[in-house]
Amino acid sequence: MSSVTTTPAGKGLEGIVATTSSICYIDGERGVLAYRGIDIHELANRSTFEEVCHLLWFGRLPNQQELNHLQSRLAQERQLNPAILDLLRAAPRHALPMDVLRTAVSALSFYDADATKNDHDANIRKSIRITSQIAMIVAAYDRIRKNKRVVDPDRSLSHAANFLLLLNGEKPSETAEHALDIALILHADHELNASTFAARVTAATLSDMHSAITSAIGALKGPLHGGANEAVFRILQTIDSKKVDPVDYVRAMLADKKKVPGFGHRVYHTEDPRATHLRDMSRDLGNASGQPQWYQMSEKIEKFVKAEKKLNANVDFYSASTYHVLGIDEDLFTPVFAVSRISGWAAHVIEQLDDNRLIRPRADYIGPEYPNRYVPIDRR
Ligand SMILES: CC(C)(COP(=O)(O)OP(=O)(O)OC[C@H]1O[C@@H](n2cnc3c(N)ncnc32)[C@H](O)[C@@H]1OP(=O)(O)O)[C@@H](O)C(=O)NCCC(=O)NCCS
């Protein structure tokens, strides 16, 4: 019996259900996103990133004691082997933070006692450890490339507050901490997006968590995925510096058949529920910080693209202006996505390895007909 199905998948595997999973529920028609069945709006309004990590990794919300325990384990893991800091220092100053993150996460395995263990408990330990380490790497490299002192972590702070401390060298305001915490919750998981799929494919070969997360970071980097938030801000910056009308600028992009970053989605055919929160945050933080222009430009672009192309803003559109007013450089936007999405990647690697089978689809062959003759080189 042939192992090839008769119905090839559509380009880009659109609409293909590639696995079962109990982590993330999406209804693209109704604009619903839920982690373990809990609606993202409720989590954004009431939860914390640490609580969401528990939900993703352990399958349910923690009680107070369990939350305290996870918080303290994440805090204890706020340490990097000196060799990792040396690696960050050795990177050329022009190296992009996302590339440095990819390489450093791969190197973390050298110093991880659980590196080669693929059992459930080891994967939980690695999820906690890598989540703390990714935040540290992103912040430390940013300071190193700016010739600033690497800041010591504060184990009493939340994940969001500690990250901002490591990045900026000072404790964040409550507003900034809360805004980043919500952004981390919103980005934590999104079912079989490209980077998570890459992580699961790698894990399914019985490779290991570090390899899976390294694969995921490589996939997240692309402008069709996590790299879109950075591309959005570069457009806003150009519009601002050239003093052009945002609608004219984007109209010209569309006339050139260019895609407008931050719009469209493979799964959502209505508003991306994450964009709803990020839009509000972009507006409120922009007004509070005296930089309302980024939100104002974004709003004009959103209205135009929606009217012209019937495309909705996705998670990346308003995260760009939100991160900018939080004082985060644009080439850190995608690494900050990874600071959050590590929680979802890790949950998927755990789920994959708890009930594993190699992921190995087939290709619909469209090359020269078989058998094609081998022509010796002197007769070609
Ligand atoms: C997200 C994305 C990759 C989904 O891709 P997809 O499901 O393969 O959809 P397609 O690229 O095939 O787009 C379908 C149609 O909508 C158009 N379209 C989709 N996104 C668009 C965008 N951001 N700007 C302009 N047109 C867009 C395409 O040009 C295409 O039109 P056509 O049928 O006339 O050729 C795509 O919308 C995109 O590239 N968006 C910009 C990058 C981005 O924001 N990525 C982050 C996603 S969270």
The ligand as an SDF file (V2000), in Angstrom:
LIG
                    3D

 48 50  0  0  0  0  0  0  0  0999 V2000
    0.6390   36.8000    7.2920 C   0  0  0  0  0  0  0  0  0  0  0  0
    0.8000   36.3900    5.8490 C   0  0  0  0  0  0  0  0  0  0  0  0
    2.2250   35.8320    5.6500 C   0  0  0  0  0  0  0  0  0  0  0  0
   -0.2230   35.3130    5.5150 C   0  0  0  0  0  0  0  0  0  0  0  0
    0.1120   34.8390    4.2780 O   0  0  0  0  0  0  0  0  0  0  0  0
   -0.8220   33.8830    3.4010 P   0  0  0  0  0  0  0  0  0  0  0  0
   -1.8540   33.2360    4.2010 O   0  0  0  0  0  0  0  0  0  0  0  0
    0.1050   33.0300    2.6270 O   0  0  0  0  0  0  0  0  0  0  0  0
   -1.5820   34.8910    2.4710 O   0  0  0  0  0  0  0  0  0  0  0  0
   -1.0640   35.4260    1.0670 P   0  0  0  0  0  0  0  0  0  0  0  0
    0.3010   35.9840    1.1870 O   0  0  0  0  0  0  0  0  0  0  0  0
   -1.2590   34.3240    0.0620 O   0  0  0  0  0  0  0  0  0  0  0  0
   -2.0970   36.5940    0.8150 O   0  0  0  0  0  0  0  0  0  0  0  0
   -3.3790   36.4340    0.2370 C   0  0  0  0  0  0  0  0  0  0  0  0
   -3.7170   37.6960   -0.5630 C   0  0  0  0  0  0  0  0  0  0  0  0
   -3.7580   38.8190    0.3370 O   0  0  0  0  0  0  0  0  0  0  0  0
   -2.7360   39.7450    0.0030 C   0  0  0  0  0  0  0  0  0  0  0  0
   -2.0770   40.1490    1.2510 N   0  0  0  0  0  0  0  0  0  0  0  0
   -1.9010   39.3920    2.3570 C   0  0  0  0  0  0  0  0  0  0  0  0
   -1.2570   40.0800    3.2890 N   0  0  0  0  0  0  0  0  0  0  0  0
   -1.0400   41.2880    2.7610 C   0  0  0  0  0  0  0  0  0  0  0  0
   -0.4110   42.4410    3.2610 C   0  0  0  0  0  0  0  0  0  0  0  0
    0.1130   42.4640    4.4950 N   0  0  0  0  0  0  0  0  0  0  0  0
   -0.3530   43.5290    2.4780 N   0  0  0  0  0  0  0  0  0  0  0  0
   -0.8870   43.5160    1.2410 C   0  0  0  0  0  0  0  0  0  0  0  0
   -1.4870   42.4470    0.7200 N   0  0  0  0  0  0  0  0  0  0  0  0
   -1.5610   41.3460    1.4580 C   0  0  0  0  0  0  0  0  0  0  0  0
   -1.7440   38.9880   -0.8660 C   0  0  0  0  0  0  0  0  0  0  0  0
   -1.0120   39.8320   -1.7030 O   0  0  0  0  0  0  0  0  0  0  0  0
   -2.6450   38.0510   -1.5890 C   0  0  0  0  0  0  0  0  0  0  0  0
   -3.3010   38.7680   -2.6110 O   0  0  0  0  0  0  0  0  0  0  0  0
   -3.5410   38.1060   -4.0410 P   0  0  0  0  0  0  0  0  0  0  0  0
   -4.4260   36.9130   -3.7720 O   0  0  0  0  0  0  0  0  0  0  0  0
   -4.1640   39.1990   -4.8080 O   0  0  0  0  0  0  0  0  0  0  0  0
   -2.1850   37.6920   -4.5430 O   0  0  0  0  0  0  0  0  0  0  0  0
    0.5680   37.6130    4.9210 C   0  0  0  0  0  0  0  0  0  0  0  0
   -0.6900   38.1890    5.2090 O   0  0  0  0  0  0  0  0  0  0  0  0
    1.6780   38.6220    5.0430 C   0  0  0  0  0  0  0  0  0  0  0  0
    2.7100   38.4930    4.3600 O   0  0  0  0  0  0  0  0  0  0  0  0
    1.5110   39.6680    5.9090 N   0  0  0  0  0  0  0  0  0  0  0  0
    2.5450   40.6390    6.1210 C   0  0  0  0  0  0  0  0  0  0  0  0
    3.5830   40.0830    7.0640 C   0  0  0  0  0  0  0  0  0  0  0  0
    3.0560   39.9730    8.4770 C   0  0  0  0  0  0  0  0  0  0  0  0
    2.4700   40.8780    9.0070 O   0  0  0  0  0  0  0  0  0  0  0  0
    3.3660   38.8290    9.0980 N   0  0  0  0  0  0  0  0  0  0  0  0
    3.0000   38.5790   10.4910 C   0  0  0  0  0  0  0  0  0  0  0  0
    1.8900   37.5730   10.6080 C   0  0  0  0  0  0  0  0  0  0  0  0
    1.2970   37.4660   12.2780 S   0  0  0  0  0  0  0  0  0  0  0  0
  1  2  1  0
  2  3  1  0
  2  4  1  0
  2 36  1  0
  4  5  1  0
  5  6  1  0
  6  7  2  0
  6  8  1  0
  6  9  1  0
  9 10  1  0
 10 11  2  0
 10 12  1  0
 10 13  1  0
 13 14  1  0
 14 15  1  0
 15 16  1  0
 15 30  1  0
 16 17  1  0
 17 18  1  0
 17 28  1  0
 18 19  1  0
 18 27  1  0
 19 20  2  0
 20 21  1  0
 21 22  1  0
 21 27  2  0
 22 23  1  0
 22 24  2  0
 24 25  1  0
 25 26  2  0
 26 27  1  0
 28 29  1  0
 28 30  1  0
 30 31  1  0
 31 32  1  0
 32 33  2  0
 32 34  1  0
 32 35  1  0
 36 37  1  0
 36 38  1  0
 38 39  2  0
 38 40  1  0
 40 41  1  0
 41 42  1  0
 42 43  1  0
 43 44  2  0
 43 45  1  0
 45 46  1  0
 46 47  1  0
 47 48  1  0
M  END
$$$$
